[in-house]
Amino acid sequence: MDDFACIMVAKILGIDGMIVIAAAQMAREKNQARKDVGEDLRKKMGRPRPGRAGGGGDADGESKC
């Protein structure tokens, strides 16, 4: 899903569009080192991991964006 679609999803859900964009980019990332940096940032910000309650993912832990 592109950034515009993520923003539209966020608008419907009533949440910050950057949260959805960041989750989508993290889900698309192939490089594990970059994923680890994103995960560290997510933890510092106190955001749920995609796939967890309130995280916007599905049961397999994958972001729907």
Beta strands, then each sheet from edge to edge (+ up, - down):
end
